Amino acid sequence: MTVSERTFEQRVYVGRRMREMANVMRRAPCGYSDATTLPL
């Protein structure tokens, strides 16, 4: 596996996590900390 392949996989993974986080934040009531709902 080349370095660029690994970087690409990491970028895809991070992008997926960021989308999940955005979805949780959108669903959460105002002022509610989304960090408590995310498994890290």
Secondary structure, 3 states (H helix, E strand, C coil): CCHHHHHHHHHHHHHHHHHHHHHHHHHCCCCCCHHHHCCC
